Amino acid sequence: MKKLLLSIAGLFVVGMSFSQAQTTDYNKWQVRLRGVAVIPNPSADIATIGGDVDINTKFIPELDFTYFFTKNIAAELILGTTKHNVKTTGSNLTAIGGASSAEVDLGSVWLLPPTLTAQYHFYPGNIFKPYIGAGVNYTIFYSVDEGNTVKGVDYKNKFGFATQIGTDINITDKFFLNVDAKYIFLKTDVDVDASNLAAGLAIPATVDINPFLVGFGIGYKF
């Protein structure tokens, strides 16, 4: 992760150097408002009761800001938050008198995943401006509601790696449409306190969330 951060920082420094050496014939800032489908691709290693995890898809608004160091090289900061319902599937609860393949409701949790990507923009014509990007994500888990089954659920905040592809579609000199897709490689550690079901029962798990984000929106250059 440190190497990745240093690489991105190096790219920004190079971009700033190029920017100072070139004539400014482009807008340095863009802001976009997108509607985004957050589609988790979850899997889990769950101790004690086994099984897997299920995390629901959500649709959210997202705001992002892009700064261009050169006409081609930019950095984008993505801001949004989403609430997901979480449950285990196929868990073995026979030790506490339950089924051998059961679902355990783990309530819900809010995710705040600010993501910073370095982008390269292409200019094949006057209308479409495709781009690719990669960067880092830091996901903060907050407002956990453990639901009615277990006593408590704790999520660890984590760094992740993000990839990105998309295109801007010019409407006027200032306004444009945007289509964007991201995949975030995100893993967290989860500790479930189920001592209300059996004395001392703790269920640690490692959960891969790995959300796929598909967005469409409108932007403004300035």
C-alpha atoms as one frame of an Amber mdcrd trajectory, in Angstrom:
protein
   0.000   0.000   0.000   2.869   2.409   0.788   4.385   1.733  -2.650   1.021
   2.415  -4.276   0.612   5.713  -2.414   4.151   6.770  -3.352   3.516   5.891
  -6.999   0.347   7.964  -7.119   2.066  10.860  -5.346   4.887  10.643  -7.898
   2.381  10.771 -10.741   0.829  13.914  -9.254   4.242  15.591  -8.929   5.077
  14.780 -12.563   1.683  16.092 -13.621   2.229  19.358 -11.764   5.630  19.777
 -13.413   4.105  19.213 -16.862   1.281  21.588 -16.038   3.703  24.412 -15.254
   5.519  23.850 -18.544   2.426  23.819 -20.797   0.045  26.506 -22.010  -3.276
  26.257 -20.204  -5.857  25.564 -22.938  -8.220  23.437 -20.860 -10.389  23.752
 -17.750  -8.460  22.715 -14.662 -11.521  21.777 -12.593 -14.550  19.579 -13.135
 -17.377  18.744 -10.745 -19.874  15.947 -11.348 -23.098  14.783  -9.729 -23.815
  11.128 -10.440 -26.396   8.522  -9.567 -24.483   5.366  -8.685 -25.413   1.708
  -8.277 -23.201   0.162  -5.568 -23.096  -3.565  -6.276 -21.082  -5.580  -3.716
 -19.362  -8.785  -4.804 -19.064 -10.278  -1.307 -17.414 -13.364   0.115 -16.338
 -14.202   3.642 -14.278 -16.494   5.827 -16.493 -16.861   8.908 -15.183 -18.638
  11.998 -17.304 -20.630  14.486 -20.503 -20.933  12.407 -19.122 -20.978   8.851
 -21.167 -20.000   5.833 -20.858 -16.964   3.581 -22.059 -13.349   3.566 -24.693
 -11.437   1.611 -24.634  -7.626   1.207 -27.401  -5.876  -0.696 -27.095  -3.511
  -3.678 -27.846   0.186  -3.139 -28.427   3.249  -5.331 -26.941   6.529  -4.097
 -26.061  10.078  -5.204 -22.336  10.763  -5.547 -20.346  13.985  -5.840 -16.835
  14.130  -7.271 -14.207  16.741  -8.069 -11.498  16.438 -10.721  -8.354  18.557
 -11.022  -6.323  18.503 -14.261  -2.559  18.816 -13.908  -2.263  18.663 -17.702
  -4.798  18.197 -20.474  -4.456  14.412 -20.053  -3.477  13.805 -16.425  -5.953
  14.447 -13.630  -6.863  13.459 -10.076 -10.416  12.726  -8.980 -11.825  12.706
  -5.437 -15.064  10.763  -5.086 -17.464  11.417  -2.202 -20.538   9.417  -1.285
 -22.005   7.283   1.471 -24.194   4.203   1.407 -26.137   1.967   3.783 -26.083
  -1.819   3.340 -27.971  -4.685   4.939 -25.748  -7.618   5.912 -26.473 -11.269
   6.699 -24.684 -14.605   6.724 -25.898 -17.474   4.553 -25.477 -21.225   5.016
 -24.258 -20.898   8.612 -24.259 -23.891  10.966 -26.237 -23.046  14.121 -26.749
 -26.590  15.447 -24.480 -25.864  18.435 -27.084 -23.411  19.733 -30.128 -25.409
  18.652 -30.534 -23.883  15.197 -30.459 -25.208  11.648 -27.386 -26.624   9.937
 -27.746 -24.103   7.086 -29.225 -20.838   8.301 -29.163 -17.126   7.699 -28.035
 -14.790  10.486 -29.262 -11.209  10.251 -26.387  -8.828  11.038 -28.444  -5.669
  10.637 -27.042  -2.775   8.636 -24.013  -0.520   8.395 -23.185   2.776   6.681
 -20.033   3.016   4.554 -18.170   6.267   3.833 -15.601   5.382   1.140 -13.691
   8.501  -0.033 -11.686   7.446  -3.084  -8.822   9.253  -4.829  -7.838   8.179
  -8.338  -5.188   9.283 -10.804  -6.621   9.451 -14.320  -5.462   9.609 -17.917
  -7.895  11.323 -20.310  -8.043  10.688 -24.065  -9.298  13.076 -26.769 -10.381
  11.038 -29.809 -12.836  13.739 -30.932 -14.866  16.750 -29.834 -17.718  14.865
 -28.133 -16.379  11.874 -26.210 -13.511  12.099 -23.718 -12.799   8.605 -22.325
 -10.488   8.038 -19.362  -8.971   5.330 -17.213  -7.879   5.588 -13.596  -6.527
   3.839 -10.534  -6.073   4.887  -6.947  -6.758   4.339  -3.276  -9.876   4.068
  -1.165 -10.339   4.363   2.593 -13.658   3.020   3.829 -15.086   4.162   7.162
 -17.838   2.011   8.687 -20.262   3.911  10.904 -23.800   3.904  12.398 -23.808
   0.135  12.805 -27.229  -1.373  13.588 -26.697  -4.981  14.665 -30.349  -5.917
  14.121 -32.424  -8.163  16.369 -30.369 -11.378  16.283 -26.906 -10.708  17.733
 -25.674  -8.416  20.491 -23.165  -6.370  18.491 -21.178  -6.092  15.250 -17.853
  -4.260  14.819 -16.276  -3.395  11.432 -12.665  -2.289  10.971 -11.961   0.739
   8.762  -9.725  -0.303   5.859  -7.717   0.897   2.849  -8.500  -0.549  -0.568
  -7.368  -0.277  -4.198  -9.662   1.239  -6.847  -9.764   0.927 -10.636 -11.832
   3.119 -12.936 -12.981   3.557 -16.527 -15.426   6.047 -17.981 -16.142   8.789
 -20.447 -17.324  12.401 -20.441 -19.760  13.377 -23.206 -19.652  17.077 -24.072
 -22.979  18.945 -24.276 -21.595  22.503 -24.337 -18.192  24.055 -23.614 -18.968
  23.864 -19.882 -21.543  21.095 -19.351 -21.153  17.400 -20.052 -22.668  14.005
 -19.302 -20.644  11.269 -17.635 -20.695   7.469 -17.552 -18.328   5.858 -15.062
 -17.516   2.413 -13.646 -15.253   1.550 -10.725 -14.219  -1.631  -8.971 -12.919
  -1.319  -5.415 -10.893  -4.132  -3.872 -12.075  -3.825  -0.271 -11.637  -6.271
   2.608 -12.529  -5.736   6.271 -12.380  -7.613   9.562 -15.698  -8.091  11.333
 -16.252  -9.151  14.955 -19.746 -10.343  15.857 -20.715 -10.501  19.535 -23.338
 -13.273  19.775 -23.066 -13.780  23.529 -26.820 -13.213  23.774 -27.301 -16.498
  21.878 -24.723 -18.537  23.799 -22.390 -17.549  26.623 -19.091 -16.218  25.277
 -20.064 -16.797  21.628 -17.897 -14.637  19.346 -17.898 -14.861  15.557 -14.861
 -13.280  13.879 -14.869 -13.000  10.096 -12.833 -11.643   7.215 -15.175 -10.140
   4.638 -14.401  -9.196   1.024 -16.909  -6.540  -0.048 -15.357  -5.669  -3.444
 -18.074  -3.305  -4.713 -18.665  -2.566  -8.390 -19.867   1.037  -8.853 -21.726
   2.052 -12.009 -22.675   5.710 -12.339 -24.317   8.163 -14.710 -24.508  11.909
 -14.210 -23.861  15.453 -15.319 -20.768  17.627 -14.887 -19.520  21.187 -15.130
 -16.060  22.477 -16.159 -14.492  25.591 -14.682
